[in-house]
Structure formats: structure tokens, C-alpha cells
């Protein structure tokens, strides 16, 4: 009898929504990642792959709106991603020059997450929230860098953003209005943010400032502080951000469960891929397929999407900064557990259900 209340939640967690025309978006996203990576491979600079990957994420924004507002969103989000790459690289330069300062990424990321969250909700980005900028800042801060790396990171990220914008225009005929997004429950929703406050663009966030500070500043700071001893605090910070971007407590808890379950299976897939020691060209090809798969499922079931996102993220990280695979996947699993636990704790302790009316 005690298991009965869990069954609806389990069904919702595992349910895959219907196909909503995501293929053109998936193909565009795959191309936006693959082409810059191939250019870096051909020029012998795969160590710059993280900068290109985060610039390429520009193509993921505005998928539910027509071309003109989509390009507007992508320019705004692309600028935020480039700024995130730049800030992360500057932290890496400081950490390389002054040992013991790597911890600065945690407070910086917490403030960054809060600011980007307010900006993304105010400008009605889709997807909303600071997930990709926090990921970009944290990942770039983890790569040892010298001062000469700063202009390189900036140039590569900007070039990837420009290419992503060009692809958006080129694919416009295949996706004139973008597919209708589908929530993890399988229910189609109208175009616009699937989470976040409901205020109109330009009128300011409907959520209170304290709400943003609790969800993002506190959540990211606590998750990062706990995980920093493990080695990759940005994964914990990203894992904390994902549930916090849901509009209410129910959505946050569901997204947390999907993030954790998908990641734990995804790290096994990543381990199998990376321990096989494939050549860079194979990793790039697989990354493009994984990016396409992520876009096909991210709006239909987030746990399934994580089966693609996790090995994609680990592959790109390993390509840019090779480290022992076993430690890499173990850190990802542990840091995700930390971030999800922090998000769940904050959701429950602060009675986040009060936001149902605002989200």
C-alpha cells in the first residue's frame, strides 16, 4: 500500500512524451557542435573544444518561437555564454598563477547564476535559467590556463556563436515556428518558457529577489562548497541549478530525480565510451549524435535526455583536458548527487510550493 503513492510519480518520471517535431532542432544542434570541433581537430587545437562547445550551445535557445525572436534570444544567450567562458577562463588563469585560489569559482558562480537567472526570466529565454552559463563558467575555470588563453577562449566562443546563428538562419525553412515543447509529463505546452516566472518581457521578474537568492545564490554556493574537495565543483553547481529552474516544488523534485537517475546511467555509458580509447574524430562524431539525441528527448523526458547529455559533457571535458576516465566518471556521479541533494533540501526546507502561483 505504501508503494501506491509512488507509482504516479514513477510513471511521470519514466514517461516519454510524443514526438513534437524536434528533429530539425536536433540536427541543427548537432551541426553546431560538430563543425567547430572538426575545425579545431583539423587545426590541431582540440584543447580549445570546451570554448567552442559552449558557444555552440547558442543554437539551443529560442526553439519554440519564430525566426526573428529566436535570433534575438540566441544573440542574448550567446553573449551570456561568451561572457561565462571569459569569466571562467579568467578564474582559471588566476588559479594557475596563484595556487589555492580555485575556490573562487564557487562564490563567482553563485552570483553569476543569480544574475543570469534574473536576466533569462526577464527576457523570456527558452530554455530559461542559468544552466548553460553556469556550466560554461565552471568548466572553463577547471582547465589550467595562462594569460594567453583569454583571447583564444574569447575568439573561439564568439566564432562558435556566430556559426550557431548562421545555422539558425539556414535551418529556418525546416523549422519555421519551432516544435511545440512537451513537458516531461508528456503534456504539450504553448510556446514560451516552460519554467520560471510568468512576468512579461521587460517588466521584471515576478519572483521576489529573495527567491532568486535562495534558489541560485545559496543553492549554487552550498553545492559548490561541499563538492570542491571532490575535484569538479561545477558539476555539483550545475546539478543544483537544474531542479531550481523548475517553476514549483513538484517540478523541482521531479527534475532532481530525473537528473540523478539519468546521470547515474549516463556515467556508465560515458565510461564504456571513453575507456575504449576512441580517436578524436570518433569522439567528435559520437558527440554530435549525443547532442542530437539530447535535443530529441530533453523536452519529452529529462531522464532519457541525461543518457545523452552526460556522456556528451564528459567526452567534451576529456577531449579538452584528458584525465583518468575512472576518476572523471566517479566525480561526475558524486558531484551530481551532492548538487541534487542540495536542491532537494532547499526546496523542502523553504517550502517552495508557495511559488506554484508564480510559476
C-alpha positions as CSV (number, residue, x, y, z in Angstrom):
1,X,0.0,0.0,0.0
2,X,2.9,2.4,0.8
3,X,4.2,2.0,-2.7
4,X,0.9,3.2,-4.4
5,X,1.6,6.9,-3.8
6,X,4.9,6.5,-5.5
7,X,3.6,4.9,-8.7
8,X,2.2,8.0,-10.3
9,X,5.5,9.8,-9.7
10,X,7.4,6.9,-11.1
11,X,5.2,6.8,-14.2
12,X,5.7,10.5,-14.7
13,X,9.4,10.2,-14.2
14,X,9.7,7.5,-16.9
15,X,7.0,8.7,-19.3
16,X,8.4,9.8,-22.7
17,X,6.2,12.4,-24.3
18,X,5.2,12.2,-28.0
19,X,7.5,13.4,-30.8
20,X,6.9,17.1,-31.4
21,X,8.9,17.9,-34.5
22,X,12.3,18.2,-32.7
23,X,14.4,16.6,-35.5
24,X,15.4,19.9,-37.3
25,X,16.4,21.4,-33.9
26,X,18.4,18.2,-33.1
27,X,20.2,18.3,-36.5
28,X,21.0,22.0,-36.1
29,X,22.3,21.4,-32.6
30,X,24.5,18.5,-33.7
31,X,25.9,20.5,-36.6
32,X,26.6,23.5,-34.3
33,X,28.8,21.2,-32.1
34,X,30.4,19.0,-34.8
35,X,31.6,21.7,-37.3
36,X,33.6,23.8,-34.8
37,X,35.0,20.7,-33.3
38,X,36.1,19.4,-36.7
39,X,37.8,22.8,-37.4
40,X,39.7,22.6,-34.1
41,X,40.7,19.0,-34.9
42,X,41.9,19.9,-38.4
43,X,44.0,22.8,-37.0
44,X,45.4,20.7,-34.1
45,X,43.7,22.7,-31.3
46,X,41.2,20.3,-29.6
47,X,42.3,21.7,-26.3
48,X,40.0,24.6,-27.2
49,X,37.0,22.4,-27.6
50,X,35.2,23.5,-24.4
51,X,35.1,27.1,-25.6
52,X,33.6,26.0,-29.0
53,X,31.1,23.7,-27.3
54,X,29.7,26.4,-25.1
55,X,29.5,28.9,-27.9
56,X,27.6,26.2,-29.9
57,X,25.0,25.9,-27.2
58,X,23.6,29.2,-28.5
59,X,21.7,27.1,-31.0
60,X,19.6,25.5,-28.2
61,X,17.8,28.8,-27.4
62,X,14.5,30.0,-28.8
63,X,13.5,26.7,-30.3
64,X,9.8,27.4,-29.7
65,X,9.5,30.8,-31.4
66,X,9.7,32.1,-35.0
67,X,12.9,33.1,-36.6
68,X,13.2,36.8,-35.7
69,X,12.6,36.5,-31.9
70,X,14.6,33.2,-31.9
71,X,17.6,35.1,-33.3
72,X,17.1,37.8,-30.7
73,X,17.1,35.2,-27.9
74,X,20.2,33.5,-29.4
75,X,22.2,36.7,-29.6
76,X,21.3,37.5,-26.0
77,X,22.1,34.0,-24.7
78,X,25.2,33.7,-26.9
79,X,26.5,36.9,-25.3
80,X,25.9,35.4,-21.9
81,X,27.7,32.2,-22.9
82,X,30.7,34.1,-24.2
83,X,30.8,36.2,-21.0
84,X,30.6,33.0,-19.0
85,X,33.5,31.4,-20.9
86,X,35.5,34.6,-20.4
87,X,34.9,34.8,-16.7
88,X,35.6,31.1,-16.2
89,X,38.9,31.4,-18.2
90,X,40.0,34.4,-16.1
91,X,39.4,32.3,-12.9
92,X,41.5,29.5,-14.4
93,X,44.3,32.0,-15.2
94,X,44.2,33.3,-11.6
95,X,44.1,29.8,-10.2
96,X,47.1,28.8,-12.3
97,X,49.1,31.9,-11.3
98,X,48.1,31.9,-7.6
99,X,47.7,28.4,-6.2
100,X,44.9,27.9,-3.8
101,X,42.5,30.4,-5.4
102,X,40.5,27.9,-7.4
103,X,37.7,28.0,-4.7
104,X,36.8,31.5,-6.0
105,X,34.8,29.8,-8.7
106,X,32.1,28.9,-6.1
107,X,31.1,32.4,-5.0
108,X,31.5,33.8,-8.5
109,X,29.3,31.1,-10.0
110,X,26.7,31.7,-7.3
111,X,26.5,35.4,-8.1
112,X,26.6,34.6,-11.8
113,X,23.8,32.1,-11.6
114,X,21.6,34.6,-9.8
115,X,22.2,37.4,-12.3
116,X,21.7,35.2,-15.3
117,X,18.6,33.7,-13.9
118,X,17.0,37.1,-13.4
119,X,18.1,38.1,-16.9
120,X,16.9,35.0,-18.6
121,X,13.5,35.2,-16.9
122,X,13.1,38.9,-17.6
123,X,14.0,38.4,-21.3
124,X,11.9,35.2,-21.6
125,X,14.6,32.9,-22.8
126,X,13.7,29.4,-23.6
127,X,15.2,27.3,-22.0
128,X,15.1,29.6,-19.0
129,X,17.5,29.7,-16.1
130,X,21.3,29.8,-15.8
131,X,22.2,26.2,-16.5
132,X,24.4,26.7,-19.6
133,X,26.2,29.8,-18.4
134,X,27.0,28.2,-15.0
135,X,28.2,25.1,-16.8
136,X,30.4,27.2,-19.1
137,X,31.9,29.3,-16.3
138,X,32.6,26.3,-14.2
139,X,34.0,24.0,-16.9
140,X,36.3,26.7,-18.3
141,X,37.6,27.6,-14.8
142,X,38.7,23.9,-14.4
143,X,41.1,24.0,-17.3
144,X,44.6,25.1,-16.4
145,X,45.2,28.4,-18.4
146,X,47.7,31.2,-18.9
147,X,47.0,34.8,-19.8
148,X,47.4,34.0,-23.5
149,X,44.4,31.7,-23.3
150,X,42.0,34.5,-22.6
151,X,41.9,36.0,-26.1
152,X,41.8,32.4,-27.5
153,X,38.8,31.4,-25.4
154,X,37.0,34.6,-26.4
155,X,37.7,34.3,-30.1
156,X,36.7,30.6,-30.3
157,X,33.5,31.1,-28.3
158,X,32.5,34.1,-30.4
159,X,33.2,32.2,-33.6
160,X,31.0,29.3,-32.4
161,X,28.2,31.7,-31.5
162,X,28.3,33.3,-35.0
163,X,28.3,29.9,-36.6
164,X,25.3,28.8,-34.5
165,X,23.4,31.9,-35.6
166,X,24.2,31.2,-39.2
167,X,22.8,27.7,-38.8
168,X,19.6,29.0,-37.3
169,X,19.0,31.1,-40.4
170,X,20.0,28.2,-42.7
171,X,17.6,25.8,-40.9
172,X,14.8,28.3,-40.7
173,X,12.8,26.7,-43.5
174,X,12.9,23.3,-41.9
175,X,11.6,24.7,-38.6
176,X,9.6,27.8,-39.4
177,X,8.0,28.2,-35.9
178,X,9.9,25.6,-33.9
179,X,8.3,22.5,-32.5
180,X,5.8,22.7,-29.6
181,X,7.6,21.9,-26.4
182,X,6.5,18.9,-24.4
183,X,7.0,18.7,-20.7
184,X,8.4,15.6,-19.0
185,X,4.8,14.6,-18.3
186,X,4.1,14.4,-22.0
187,X,1.7,17.4,-22.0
188,X,2.2,19.8,-24.8
189,X,2.6,23.4,-23.7
190,X,2.4,26.7,-25.5
191,X,5.5,28.4,-26.9
192,X,7.5,30.3,-24.3
193,X,9.4,29.4,-21.2
194,X,8.4,26.1,-19.6
195,X,9.6,27.2,-16.3
196,X,10.3,30.4,-14.4
197,X,8.2,33.3,-13.5
198,X,5.3,34.4,-15.7
199,X,6.0,38.1,-15.9
200,X,6.0,39.7,-19.4
201,X,9.3,40.6,-21.1
202,X,10.8,43.8,-19.9
203,X,8.6,44.1,-16.7
204,X,11.0,42.5,-14.3
205,X,10.8,39.1,-12.6
206,X,7.6,38.1,-10.8
207,X,9.6,36.1,-8.3
208,X,11.0,38.0,-5.4
209,X,14.7,38.8,-5.2
210,X,15.0,36.6,-2.1
211,X,13.6,33.8,-4.1
212,X,16.4,34.1,-6.7
213,X,19.0,34.4,-3.9
214,X,17.8,31.2,-2.2
215,X,17.3,29.2,-5.4
216,X,20.5,30.2,-7.1
217,X,23.0,32.1,-4.9
218,X,22.6,29.8,-1.9
219,X,22.0,26.6,-3.8
220,X,25.0,27.0,-6.1
221,X,27.3,28.2,-3.2
222,X,26.4,25.4,-0.9
223,X,26.6,22.7,-3.6
224,X,29.9,24.0,-4.8
225,X,31.4,24.4,-1.3
226,X,30.6,20.8,-0.5
227,X,31.9,19.4,-3.8
228,X,35.0,21.5,-4.1
229,X,37.0,18.9,-2.2
230,X,36.0,16.2,-4.7
231,X,37.5,17.9,-7.7
232,X,34.8,19.2,-10.1
233,X,32.6,21.6,-8.1
234,X,30.9,22.9,-11.2
235,X,29.1,19.6,-11.8
236,X,27.5,19.9,-8.4
237,X,26.6,23.5,-9.0
238,X,25.0,22.7,-12.4
239,X,23.1,19.8,-10.8
240,X,21.8,22.2,-8.1
241,X,20.7,24.7,-10.8
242,X,18.7,22.3,-12.9
243,X,15.9,21.5,-10.3
244,X,15.9,25.1,-9.1
245,X,14.8,26.3,-12.6
246,X,11.5,24.4,-12.3
247,X,8.5,26.6,-11.6
248,X,7.4,24.9,-8.4
249,X,8.3,22.3,-5.8
250,X,6.8,19.4,-7.6
251,X,8.6,20.2,-10.8
252,X,11.9,20.7,-8.9
253,X,11.7,17.3,-7.1
254,X,10.8,15.6,-10.4
255,X,13.6,17.2,-12.3
256,X,16.1,16.3,-9.4
257,X,15.1,12.7,-9.6
258,X,15.4,12.6,-13.4
259,X,18.8,14.4,-13.3
260,X,20.2,11.9,-10.8
261,X,18.8,8.7,-12.4
262,X,19.8,9.8,-15.9
263,X,23.3,10.8,-14.7
264,X,24.0,7.5,-12.9
265,X,23.2,5.6,-16.1
266,X,24.9,8.1,-18.3
267,X,28.2,7.9,-16.5
268,X,28.3,4.1,-17.2
269,X,27.7,4.9,-20.9
270,X,30.5,7.5,-20.8
271,X,32.8,5.1,-19.0
272,X,32.3,2.5,-21.7
273,X,32.9,5.0,-24.5
274,X,36.0,6.7,-23.0
275,X,37.7,3.6,-21.8
276,X,37.6,2.2,-25.3
277,X,40.0,5.0,-26.2
278,X,38.4,6.1,-29.4
279,X,40.4,8.5,-31.7
280,X,39.3,12.2,-31.6
281,X,37.3,12.0,-34.8
282,X,35.2,9.2,-33.4
283,X,34.6,11.2,-30.2
284,X,33.5,14.2,-32.3
285,X,31.1,12.1,-34.3
286,X,29.7,10.5,-31.2
287,X,29.4,13.9,-29.6
288,X,27.3,15.2,-32.5
289,X,25.0,12.1,-32.2
290,X,24.7,12.6,-28.5
291,X,23.8,16.3,-28.9
292,X,21.1,15.3,-31.4
293,X,19.8,12.7,-29.1
294,X,19.7,15.1,-26.2
295,X,17.6,17.6,-28.2
296,X,15.2,14.9,-29.3
297,X,14.4,13.9,-25.7
298,X,15.1,16.9,-23.5
299,X,11.5,18.2,-23.8
300,X,10.0,14.8,-23.7
301,X,11.7,13.1,-20.7
302,X,14.7,14.7,-19.0
303,X,16.0,11.4,-17.5
304,X,16.3,10.0,-21.0
305,X,17.9,13.1,-22.2
306,X,20.6,12.8,-19.5
307,X,21.6,9.5,-21.0
308,X,22.9,11.6,-23.9
309,X,23.9,14.7,-22.1
310,X,26.1,13.0,-19.5
311,X,28.4,11.2,-21.9
312,X,28.4,14.3,-24.2
313,X,29.6,16.5,-21.3
314,X,32.2,14.0,-20.1
315,X,33.5,13.4,-23.7
316,X,34.0,17.1,-24.3
317,X,35.7,17.6,-20.9
318,X,38.0,14.7,-21.6
319,X,38.8,15.9,-25.1
320,X,39.8,19.3,-23.8
321,X,41.7,18.2,-20.7
322,X,42.4,14.4,-20.7
323,X,42.3,12.9,-17.2
324,X,41.8,9.3,-15.9
325,X,38.4,8.1,-17.0
326,X,37.5,6.3,-13.8
327,X,38.1,9.4,-11.7
328,X,36.2,11.6,-14.2
329,X,33.0,9.5,-14.2
330,X,33.2,8.9,-10.4
331,X,33.5,12.6,-9.7
332,X,30.5,13.3,-12.1
333,X,28.3,10.9,-10.2
334,X,29.3,12.1,-6.8
335,X,29.0,15.8,-7.6
336,X,25.6,15.2,-9.2
337,X,24.4,13.5,-6.1
338,X,25.7,16.5,-4.0
339,X,24.0,19.1,-6.2
340,X,20.7,17.2,-6.4
341,X,20.7,16.7,-2.6
342,X,21.2,20.4,-2.0
343,X,18.5,21.4,-4.5
344,X,16.0,19.0,-2.8
345,X,16.9,20.1,0.7
346,X,16.4,23.8,-0.2
347,X,13.1,23.0,-2.0
348,X,11.8,21.2,1.1
349,X,13.2,23.5,3.8
350,X,12.0,26.7,2.2
351,X,8.5,25.3,1.3
352,X,9.0,26.1,-2.4
353,X,5.4,25.1,-3.1
354,X,4.5,28.8,-2.4
355,X,5.7,29.5,-5.9
356,X,3.1,27.5,-7.7
357,X,1.1,30.7,-8.2
358,X,4.1,32.5,-9.7
359,X,5.3,29.7,-12.0
